[in-house]
């Protein structure tokens, strides 16, 4: 968890201020790639990013909430209601609320004013608050304390202090400031993040490969590089390998998620109830270490909130005549799911096929869980599945309105769909697109297929899920080296 503590920054005083003021080359070579790598922008280049444009308070709120997700600060304010919500761009509304919950933004007489431009003084305060919390604002210049910290960090210079509260900040400058805060803060320095590819949970040192370091205080295995070049080279190799994993989906039969019907295979080996903490309670069949290890594969890849809240059963069955590795079902139509793995085909498939399939199935649970739907009603103005009406803000409803609403026929086009299977239905298209989003990198908006993957970058919670899933996959790749 990121700690908001002021660090000792005396070391910076001996470095020329000019080093810390971004030039065009540094922004394009260092800062913008950092934004992309950490899912802080959906754009593929600085031109699309509109570097020199000013930014509104609503847009800045989205930017800073994503940064808050990145550094892991906690929400502390529960009183975040604004009277001008009718002025909001719907896509930014949740971010303005969250920016208040993180205590990053202030407001005026109950109004957030999302369409107003944000000044450099206001932006500086928001950036400093993200790392060091609220400062004293009672001085003659309310932002003087923020200015003092910014100057110590070499983000700003004395010459511009008088104009800070009059000058709208550009998108490039705001991005540069958060980059400076991130690099200067003890979070990046103490954790050695620049030299760590990933961390994964572990019960003990036996869970780590010879390539990894075990931290007994935090119970994690991590892969650490000796140099930044080694880190970059390794990460590039992993990105390339993971992008290739999405090709594994072409050779896999996926089963559509089922609801309101009994989907229990006749040849079930074991059935468990999933309880809090991702623990299994035997329901029918015989418990074995092999079945427990299969669940561990699911639990490691599934975010805790997903498996603790929306997966209620885990099943292992054997059907050698089928070519399905796994599927999910909601037999009682309660918005909670059963994960089923076909042991016969799982044993015949490789690591890439297993993981790609699980991501696809988990995407169904992310997009079709009970929190995404309204209570059944006579009329539904949003996208309606066979059983439920989606909420207006549901991932699936947003996806359908953007990509399916005006489509007459779903014919495969490699510029519109990530796979041929994605044409089956909106439910399969969104699951396929999410799987390709997790496995891929460097998305753009050049065509509809790319937009279907890039859309997930607008949801901070899904950006985090992607990062966590990729950590697990990266650890699998690193550990596989030991077996070669």
Steps between C-alpha positions, in 0.01 A plus 500: 500500500629843407579716802451876489820601676726790418841367401843648550576678175823678579675285243304677230637842592835424344343416166432770244135603487512482122542123527155478654318718248378279215601585148328368189749215458476389863120507493481284190790269595445454875183652643242404237622136483474491882138620474424225248675225697296588809167536314478872577416580138313316227674692222778350293702818436550854628299651213189303596572587864468872408799588717469876470125523562362617833307249709164530677440416865298194395776371271763571765290310755508191278875536451568534872264220606687265267824620658352438847423144390856461378663606825238337722382782726187451710164674474429695818209734419148357495317831459525555125177630348491787248207714387614539139496133396272589209796686348720189504619300207364158605836333434670735749237505774637208701851645487391836642337320791807281556736799482305643793510168687879496460503861629685621194257768374320781682165641390306826508170524693409139427594522133786316336500715183625215278505705179718779638868499410733423789777747580862412566455588869198272532675220309815535711291467817326187366831337403662579836194375690524165319844441653508704821137571590325830568726793593431826687298726269452797733789712370476816291546282197293192580734279296828621656561173690444297184731736315770450762488122461487529122804726502695261724418223256616723212158474336459878489717813526460819706455711187156358421349508850300819439333362188418151622140581592434675170648261247306194379716191518575300187451127476875453451593702808253313725637168371856621561421602857351165598795327334736713717302425815503129424873487432595723795280332759618237742240259358703456183837530674445270797316225321762476229213501252714609208695175537208268573304334221224354719395378842274202575350369823675202659450277801874454543838495322415162343252683277779708345720382215877540500450816294293664773551667838275414795392779736400337832349824637250532217483135386573573135732367231648764271723507197762771524738613227860594549475801267228713345603370158447143615159597636397665173629212289323244717175697503509541122550125460211428735270748320581333169439153642170595664375665181559166330292322762183656361558290186441194721133594518465423128549130567269480802126435512338742740161422647248782533416589862175336605235627734169388646562136408678198641843483337651237731681240285399138549862405563582736786804396705462750782293805593603760758336801657723808487505696826665821623874513455474282186473188718329183376246288687438155353143457379508173304775267382847438641746776580851454354817716476456501120158667528629743761782598263249562222312738729828668591550575129161670490541684832845635410373646176166621634495828698404438862184710475389289205557154644385600849181672383386358169630140480291274722596154372800326343461178306739253338362254247641264236374493143767382252252525209461873550762755399397756764760582766272701733168681517293703746132468585237667717259216561271678745513833315618695806790681336755272670693244302636148494841446340532158334825349369514200270791300644533283187564791265684711758768227516537502121524878468808714552553785747406766244168335415414444867568858607341663195185293555480591869535870421217471248276323753587746777406780258150352489481523878631858497239609245206280601508506880206617711639851547471563126123446480176663609213318665281332237245739355231497233695736278874537453649806333856362518656186356308193614647152527278193495447536875578856611491869416841666527549820695566810293858510634562125453810403305290294260241773440773756427675254270183414310395863454842587362565199279179300439204740515503592129656181365265309271695174476802375694728388220864436580733781399852506643473877542180472704531177703792352692396150394239323292342361816440857620227538235286244687334758725575820694566283808772306314636808326554682829663194663732445202590869486582504871719190466691660213527821707662310789741315273580785260672837531538834320138539392383785279168622362589442135212256441201353680690189612762716673227717654337189647821426689588860580158570654606313815761765574213735591418282805768531773376186675545297181842651436595370845352156427700485176819592686437232765425236238811587302708473819379142538565420134844661515592287801392191302729600213795571729454176691472304175861602426614289792350189340663549160 
